[in-house]
Amino acid sequence: MKASVEKLVGDFARRSFGSASAERKEVDGAAFYVWSAPSGGRRRIVAAVYESVAVVGNDEAVVKACLDVRRGARPGLAGSEQLKEMRARLRSDGALAFGFAPQGSAAKVVEVFAPAFVGSVAQEAHVQSVLATVLPQLINQTLGSVGWSSRVVGGRVEDDYFLSLPGEMSERLRAPLATGAGEQSNAADFLPPDTHQFSRYNFRSPEAAWRGLSAALSSQVDVSRATIITLALEALLKPYGIEQPREFLRACGSEVATARLEEASEGKVLVARVSDRAALAEQVRAYLRRDARTERVGDAELLVSKDPERGAACFVGDYLLLGSEGDVRRCVAAHLEGRTLKSADAFKAVAQNFFDEPPFALTLTDDRDSARSAISYFAPRDDAATAQGNQAALEEALARRAYSVGETRLSDGGFEKKTRSSFGLFGEIVTRLAPR
C-alpha cells in the first residue's frame, strides 16, 4: 500500500512540479510523504498512509487532521446535519460519487479566483485590493453549503449540484427569477452551427431578475459591502459592452443568451430579444460611439465601432447581437444562410427538461475534447490501421453527441443544477490531471 501510494502520488508530483524534492517521515505511526516544488514557497503535495487509508492533500496539517478523524482523536464530518440533508437531497445512496462542502468553504475557493476576477471589475489598484480581500467574505455570508452527486442516465453521466442559500434568500428570489412563459426560444438561430458554448437565460423580466438578485445578496451583508456586490454583478456584463445593466435589461425581452464561438477565443457574443428597440439602439450607439458606421447586411442593420475594442452590434428581426466585429459578422452570415446552431443535429439531439418546470438557465458546451481525452487515456494502443478505423468511428459518435447540457433552476432552499455529458465531472478530472 505505502509503495503504491508513494509511486502514484510521486509521479503526479513530478509531472506537476518538475524536479520536486521528496521527503519521507513518520508522524504518530503514519507514513508521510511530502513533495515540494523546486521554487519553494507553499506549493507541495502531501500523502499519508495509515492502516488501509491513504490521504492526499496540499498541506501537511490538513492531512494530519484527516488522520486524526480516522483514529477518533477529533470529530468527523459524518455527524454534520448539513451533510445528512445534502445526502438525502442528492440521493447519494444510489450515486456513483458524492461530494460536499459545508457552509464557509466556498470562500476559500473564491480566494483562489478573486485576483483574476477583480481585474475585470476595476482598473484602480486600491479598488482591486479591496475587492480581492472582501469578495471571499461576501461569498461566505451569502452562500451556504454545496453538494454534488453523479450517476449514469440514458447512457450519459449526469452530475447533480445543489448550492444552498442562507435564511429566506431562496424565497426572496422566487419572484425576481421567475421564468418567462409562452415565448419560443430563438437565440440559437443567430449563432453558427459549430458554436463552442451557448448559455440561454429565460426570465419573465431580466431587469427584475438583476435587481432581485442584487437586493437578495445585499441583504446578507452590511451597507458598506453592498456596493461591492453591485460592482461584481456589473462586471459580469462588462465583457459584452453593457455599461448600464439595469437600463439595458429593462429594454430586453425575456430571452438573453451569451455564446463563445471558438474554444480558444476569449471573445463572447450576446444575443438578446428586443423589447424596446429605441432604448437599446440609443445605448448601443453610445457604447460604440456616435461615429460608428452603419451598413445593411441582408435584412440586418450592422453598426461597427471605429474602435476595434468596442466591436459591433446588429439588429436582426426581434434580436440584438453584440460582440467583436468578426463574431457578429459570423453570426449574421449563419442566420442569413440558414446554417445555425438551432438547425444543427447535435443541438437538436440534446436532451432537455431535466426538471418539472422550465429552468432559468440552459448551457450547452462542446464536450468532444473532454471525451477524446478521457477515452484516449483509458483506450488500449492499437496498430495504425485499427487506430484509424477506431478514430473515425469515435468522431462519428462524438458528432452525434457533441454537446454537454446543463440546466439551472431555483428550488426550495437554493439553486439546483443538472448536467449531462459523456463522462461528467470524471471526464473533466481526467482531462486536467491525466498525462497527455
Wavefront OBJ file of the C-alpha trace (Angstrom):
o trace
v 0.000 0.000 0.000
v 2.699 2.500 1.018
v 4.844 1.782 -2.047
v 1.852 2.152 -4.402
v 0.807 5.490 -2.893
v 4.373 6.800 -2.961
v 4.745 5.916 -6.656
v 1.350 7.122 -7.879
v 1.336 10.410 -5.983
v 5.058 10.905 -6.571
v 4.596 10.553 -10.336
v 1.853 13.168 -10.227
v 4.027 15.498 -8.132
v 6.891 15.238 -10.608
v 4.568 15.949 -13.534
v 3.196 18.966 -11.664
v 6.393 20.395 -10.213
v 9.168 19.037 -12.424
v 12.148 18.110 -10.265
v 10.236 18.031 -6.985
v 12.167 17.351 -3.790
v 10.820 14.406 -1.759
v 10.759 13.807 1.997
v 9.722 10.656 3.898
v 8.926 10.589 7.605
v 6.655 9.016 10.210
v 4.173 11.061 12.223
v 2.190 9.404 15.048
v 2.578 5.981 13.448
v 1.582 7.071 9.933
v 3.910 7.188 6.925
v 4.119 10.717 5.454
v 5.466 11.650 2.007
v 5.983 15.309 1.062
v 6.889 16.604 -2.426
v 7.818 20.286 -2.721
v 8.142 22.473 -5.813
v 11.753 23.490 -6.603
v 10.742 27.168 -6.406
v 9.999 26.720 -2.713
v 7.086 28.531 -1.117
v 3.939 26.624 -0.123
v 3.467 24.569 -3.287
v 3.599 20.981 -2.129
v 1.783 17.664 -2.288
v 1.419 15.583 0.874
v 0.390 11.929 1.141
v -0.037 9.854 4.271
v -0.865 6.176 4.796
v -2.431 4.802 7.973
v -3.625 1.184 8.050
v -5.781 0.831 4.876
v -6.380 4.554 4.329
v -4.394 6.982 2.154
v -4.932 10.750 2.460
v -3.579 13.156 -0.181
v -3.602 16.945 0.144
v -1.601 20.126 -0.350
v -0.985 20.871 3.331
v 0.553 18.637 5.993
v -1.664 19.946 8.810
v -4.828 19.219 6.802
v -3.719 15.653 6.016
v -2.870 15.083 9.685
v -6.309 16.412 10.711
v -7.968 13.819 8.449
v -5.883 11.047 10.002
v -6.894 12.269 13.476
v -10.539 11.828 12.471
v -9.720 8.309 11.240
v -8.125 7.495 14.604
v -11.057 9.001 16.517
v -8.936 11.779 18.003
v -11.285 14.508 16.709
v -14.919 14.612 15.480
v -15.554 13.939 11.798
v -17.814 15.483 9.182
v -20.122 12.449 9.199
v -22.199 13.871 12.068
v -22.989 17.136 10.232
v -26.713 17.828 9.785
v -25.893 19.820 6.624
v -24.203 16.722 5.207
v -27.146 14.470 6.044
v -29.595 16.873 4.385
v -27.414 17.141 1.282
v -27.086 13.350 1.019
v -30.860 12.986 1.063
v -31.436 15.849 -1.408
v -28.931 14.486 -3.950
v -29.878 10.816 -3.411
v -26.279 9.923 -2.650
v -27.072 6.294 -1.743
v -27.677 5.446 -5.419
v -24.959 7.689 -6.862
v -21.603 6.797 -8.385
v -19.996 9.552 -6.321
v -20.959 12.239 -3.836
v -19.184 15.437 -2.758
v -19.942 18.015 -0.080
v -18.549 21.359 1.113
v -20.034 22.795 4.336
v -21.042 26.412 4.728
v -17.959 28.635 4.786
v -15.905 26.511 2.387
v -16.950 28.462 -0.712
v -14.979 31.480 0.480
v -11.717 29.501 0.333
v -12.377 28.635 -3.305
v -13.122 32.283 -4.092
v -9.790 33.319 -2.569
v -8.042 31.464 -5.394
v -10.044 33.062 -8.215
v -10.653 36.531 -6.718
v -7.447 38.154 -8.079
v -8.315 37.192 -11.671
v -11.948 38.245 -11.278
v -11.405 41.643 -9.681
v -9.138 42.719 -12.531
v -12.187 42.832 -14.792
v -14.224 44.819 -12.264
v -11.959 47.807 -11.732
v -8.671 49.160 -13.037
v -7.618 51.058 -9.906
v -5.118 49.099 -7.808
v -6.616 50.098 -4.450
v -10.122 49.068 -5.577
v -8.804 45.712 -6.801
v -7.081 45.173 -3.464
v -10.286 45.860 -1.524
v -12.321 43.555 -3.768
v -9.807 40.687 -3.527
v -9.962 40.928 0.270
v -13.700 41.476 0.709
v -15.100 39.166 -2.002
v -14.353 35.891 -0.119
v -16.019 37.363 2.984
v -19.087 38.299 0.930
v -19.314 34.799 -0.526
v -19.041 33.343 2.956
v -22.021 35.441 4.091
v -24.234 34.948 1.034
v -23.758 31.244 0.217
v -24.419 28.082 2.180
v -23.249 24.500 1.757
v -22.611 22.867 -1.627
v -23.274 19.280 -2.738
v -22.616 17.133 -5.811
v -23.611 13.648 -6.920
v -23.066 11.696 -10.123
v -24.918 8.830 -11.824
v -25.471 7.339 -15.285
v -28.728 8.310 -17.023
v -29.585 7.330 -20.601
v -26.025 6.347 -21.484
v -24.541 9.642 -20.259
v -23.146 10.817 -16.936
v -25.476 13.131 -15.016
v -23.916 15.465 -12.448
v -26.322 16.978 -9.949
v -25.263 20.084 -7.973
v -27.018 21.930 -5.171
v -25.998 25.284 -3.687
v -27.910 26.149 -0.530
v -28.789 29.722 0.344
v -28.943 31.072 3.908
v -32.106 32.291 5.587
v -35.022 33.270 3.381
v -32.926 34.125 0.322
v -34.454 31.462 -1.920
v -37.962 32.751 -1.148
v -36.871 36.337 -1.819
v -35.516 35.271 -5.205
v -38.552 33.268 -6.299
v -40.467 36.195 -7.820
v -37.472 38.004 -9.422
v -36.110 34.804 -11.004
v -39.485 33.636 -12.355
v -39.121 32.320 -15.897
v -40.859 33.746 -18.941
v -43.612 31.605 -20.410
v -45.165 31.227 -23.835
v -42.335 32.690 -25.927
v -40.368 30.476 -28.305
v -36.592 30.383 -27.857
v -34.842 31.653 -30.986
v -31.441 32.868 -29.746
v -29.684 29.766 -31.128
v -30.965 30.751 -34.592
v -28.418 33.602 -34.627
v -25.291 31.515 -33.931
v -23.062 29.368 -36.211
v -23.702 25.590 -36.124
v -20.265 24.886 -34.587
v -20.608 27.328 -31.676
v -18.440 26.102 -28.787
v -20.571 27.277 -25.861
v -24.093 28.668 -25.572
v -25.914 29.862 -22.451
v -29.557 30.929 -22.533
v -31.300 32.815 -19.716
v -35.077 32.935 -19.552
v -36.622 35.424 -17.125
v -40.070 36.971 -17.081
v -38.245 40.272 -16.553
v -34.431 40.363 -16.942
v -34.304 43.713 -15.124
v -36.330 42.357 -12.191
v -34.021 39.333 -12.028
v -30.998 41.647 -11.916
v -32.473 43.895 -9.220
v -33.803 40.968 -7.193
v -30.500 39.107 -7.171
v -28.605 42.247 -6.153
v -31.094 43.014 -3.370
v -31.114 39.461 -2.015
v -27.312 39.275 -1.879
v -27.025 42.770 -0.405
v -29.483 41.863 2.360
v -26.939 39.390 3.741
v -24.176 41.975 4.269
v -23.771 45.416 5.820
v -24.339 48.588 3.806
v -20.641 49.282 3.272
v -20.191 45.963 1.467
v -23.388 46.032 -0.572
v -21.712 48.266 -3.168
v -19.114 45.515 -3.745
v -21.929 43.174 -4.796
v -23.169 45.743 -7.316
v -19.653 46.105 -8.749
v -19.257 42.324 -9.037
v -22.602 41.883 -10.821
v -21.854 44.707 -13.228
v -18.519 43.059 -14.066
v -20.363 40.006 -15.403
v -21.876 42.063 -18.243
v -18.994 44.424 -18.998
v -17.270 41.970 -21.409
v -20.365 42.254 -23.641
v -20.224 46.037 -23.832
v -23.046 46.614 -21.346
v -22.148 49.566 -19.145
v -25.610 50.259 -17.670
v -27.065 46.807 -16.854
v -30.406 47.899 -15.402
v -31.272 50.191 -18.309
v -30.095 47.624 -20.844
v -32.006 44.706 -19.308
v -35.142 46.855 -18.946
v -35.210 47.199 -22.739
v -34.677 43.437 -23.342
v -37.285 40.728 -23.738
v -37.395 37.545 -21.653
v -34.600 35.759 -23.557
v -30.945 36.772 -23.156
v -28.136 34.482 -24.345
v -24.339 34.510 -24.384
v -22.012 32.456 -26.590
v -18.364 31.719 -27.256
v -17.915 30.759 -30.898
v -14.431 29.205 -30.574
v -12.936 27.325 -27.624
v -9.616 29.155 -27.947
v -11.231 32.582 -28.227
v -11.894 34.841 -25.240
v -14.429 36.868 -27.239
v -18.097 36.473 -26.369
v -21.320 37.313 -28.177
v -24.532 38.470 -26.532
v -27.894 37.729 -28.181
v -30.929 39.423 -26.630
v -34.593 39.550 -27.536
v -35.634 43.163 -28.110
v -38.465 44.707 -26.122
v -37.717 48.438 -26.532
v -35.698 48.852 -29.738
v -35.311 52.616 -29.455
v -33.838 52.379 -25.942
v -31.442 49.587 -26.926
v -30.357 51.444 -30.072
v -29.565 54.527 -28.005
v -27.422 52.535 -25.556
v -25.656 50.625 -28.339
v -24.765 53.820 -30.212
v -23.481 55.411 -27.011
v -21.184 52.433 -26.397
v -19.955 52.100 -29.997
v -19.559 55.900 -30.163
v -21.532 58.255 -32.381
v -19.091 57.918 -35.268
v -19.781 54.181 -35.669
v -20.564 53.292 -39.278
v -23.830 51.637 -40.284
v -24.308 49.109 -43.072
v -27.008 46.740 -44.303
v -26.308 43.009 -44.422
v -29.406 41.383 -45.898
v -32.279 42.452 -43.654
v -29.912 43.216 -40.771
v -28.628 46.592 -39.589
v -24.944 46.327 -38.621
v -23.173 49.007 -36.567
v -19.359 48.857 -36.351
v -17.297 50.987 -33.981
v -14.116 52.660 -35.213
v -12.526 51.335 -32.011
v -11.898 47.569 -32.537
v -12.024 47.027 -28.775
v -15.691 48.070 -28.746
v -16.660 45.731 -31.575
v -20.023 45.785 -33.316
v -23.760 45.408 -32.857
v -26.521 44.201 -35.127
v -30.317 44.287 -35.040
v -31.770 41.237 -36.809
v -35.529 40.916 -36.587
v -36.507 40.985 -32.918
v -32.975 40.311 -31.664
v -29.825 42.303 -30.892
v -26.305 40.885 -31.289
v -23.287 42.383 -29.501
v -19.645 41.317 -29.754
v -16.472 41.693 -31.779
v -16.962 42.678 -35.421
v -15.724 39.289 -36.651
v -18.003 37.307 -34.333
v -21.076 39.430 -35.088
v -20.490 39.094 -38.841
v -20.196 35.296 -38.474
v -23.491 35.176 -36.576
v -25.322 37.333 -39.128
v -23.966 35.260 -42.047
v -25.043 31.995 -40.369
v -28.554 33.370 -39.802
v -28.934 34.630 -43.370
v -27.663 31.319 -44.808
v -29.948 29.257 -42.553
v -26.988 27.256 -41.165
v -27.293 27.929 -37.436
v -26.838 26.212 -34.099
v -30.596 25.762 -33.805
v -30.679 23.698 -37.024
v -27.598 21.571 -36.145
v -28.291 17.876 -35.484
v -26.101 17.889 -32.352
v -28.159 20.758 -30.897
v -31.450 19.006 -31.660
v -30.199 15.756 -30.101
v -29.503 17.321 -26.716
v -31.999 16.136 -24.118
v -33.555 18.962 -22.123
v -36.217 19.483 -19.489
v -34.464 17.768 -16.563
v -36.894 19.433 -14.175
v -40.678 19.578 -13.896
v -40.610 23.331 -14.537
v -38.592 25.406 -17.033
v -35.050 26.274 -15.847
v -33.954 29.906 -15.853
v -30.578 28.954 -17.372
v -29.584 26.445 -20.060
v -25.932 25.901 -21.051
v -24.521 23.832 -23.914
v -20.781 23.194 -24.232
v -18.910 21.294 -26.934
v -17.872 18.202 -24.987
v -15.820 16.418 -27.655
v -12.361 17.435 -26.484
v -13.005 16.253 -22.936
v -14.455 12.959 -24.220
v -11.461 12.366 -26.510
v -9.031 12.929 -23.645
v -10.853 10.529 -21.323
v -11.173 7.826 -23.992
v -7.581 8.130 -25.199
v -6.321 7.789 -21.625
v -8.166 4.523 -20.979
v -8.233 3.024 -24.507
v -5.638 0.363 -25.461
v -2.983 1.289 -28.015
v -3.888 -0.235 -31.424
v -1.881 -0.705 -34.592
v -2.081 2.105 -37.156
v -4.830 0.591 -39.331
v -7.064 -0.322 -36.385
v -6.457 3.023 -34.712
v -7.503 4.896 -37.861
v -10.770 2.951 -38.068
v -11.479 3.409 -34.372
v -10.797 7.136 -34.618
v -13.256 7.526 -37.482
v -15.944 5.650 -35.528
v -15.203 7.731 -32.439
v -15.523 11.027 -34.308
v -18.839 9.900 -35.801
v -20.157 9.023 -32.338
v -18.916 12.282 -30.847
v -20.569 14.288 -33.623
v -23.940 12.831 -32.640
v -23.493 13.902 -29.010
v -21.204 16.867 -29.357
v -22.716 18.921 -26.555
v -22.976 18.546 -22.831
v -26.095 20.201 -21.454
v -26.753 21.866 -18.108
v -29.925 23.336 -16.634
v -30.204 25.544 -13.545
v -33.264 26.457 -11.517
v -34.188 27.941 -8.160
v -35.688 25.328 -5.851
v -36.572 25.159 -2.159
v -33.556 26.282 -0.190
v -31.164 27.138 -3.024
v -30.001 26.656 -6.616
v -30.081 23.257 -8.324
v -28.141 22.396 -11.468
v -28.103 19.199 -13.531
v -25.654 18.472 -16.335
v -25.383 15.551 -18.746
v -22.246 14.793 -20.736
v -20.141 11.893 -21.985
v -18.115 11.450 -18.787
v -19.308 14.220 -16.488
v -17.029 15.642 -13.831
v -14.990 12.423 -14.023
v -14.004 13.315 -17.583
v -13.058 16.831 -16.505
v -10.787 15.415 -13.797
v -9.088 13.038 -16.237
v -8.646 15.831 -18.795
v -6.949 18.094 -16.255
v -4.866 15.603 -14.292
v -4.004 12.653 -16.530
v -0.750 12.802 -18.517
v -1.243 13.657 -22.195
l 1 2 3 4 5 6 7 8 9 10 11 12 13 14 15 16 17 18 19 20 21 22 23 24 25 26 27 28 29 30 31 32 33 34 35 36 37 38 39 40 41 42 43 44 45 46 47 48 49 50 51 52 53 54 55 56 57 58 59 60 61 62 63 64 65 66 67 68 69 70 71 72 73 74 75 76 77 78 79 80 81 82 83 84 85 86 87 88 89 90 91 92 93 94 95 96 97 98 99 100 101 102 103 104 105 106 107 108 109 110 111 112 113 114 115 116 117 118 119 120 121 122 123 124 125 126 127 128 129 130 131 132 133 134 135 136 137 138 139 140 141 142 143 144 145 146 147 148 149 150 151 152 153 154 155 156 157 158 159 160 161 162 163 164 165 166 167 168 169 170 171 172 173 174 175 176 177 178 179 180 181 182 183 184 185 186 187 188 189 190 191 192 193 194 195 196 197 198 199 200 201 202 203 204 205 206 207 208 209 210 211 212 213 214 215 216 217 218 219 220 221 222 223 224 225 226 227 228 229 230 231 232 233 234 235 236 237 238 239 240 241 242 243 244 245 246 247 248 249 250 251 252 253 254 255 256 257 258 259 260 261 262 263 264 265 266 267 268 269 270 271 272 273 274 275 276 277 278 279 280 281 282 283 284 285 286 287 288 289 290 291 292 293 294 295 296 297 298 299 300 301 302 303 304 305 306 307 308 309 310 311 312 313 314 315 316 317 318 319 320 321 322 323 324 325 326 327 328 329 330 331 332 333 334 335 336 337 338 339 340 341 342 343 344 345 346 347 348 349 350 351 352 353 354 355 356 357 358 359 360 361 362 363 364 365 366 367 368 369 370 371 372 373 374 375 376 377 378 379 380 381 382 383 384 385 386 387 388 389 390 391 392 393 394 395 396 397 398 399 400 401 402 403 404 405 406 407 408 409 410 411 412 413 414 415 416 417 418 419 420 421 422 423 424 425 426 427 428 429 430 431 432 433 434 435 436
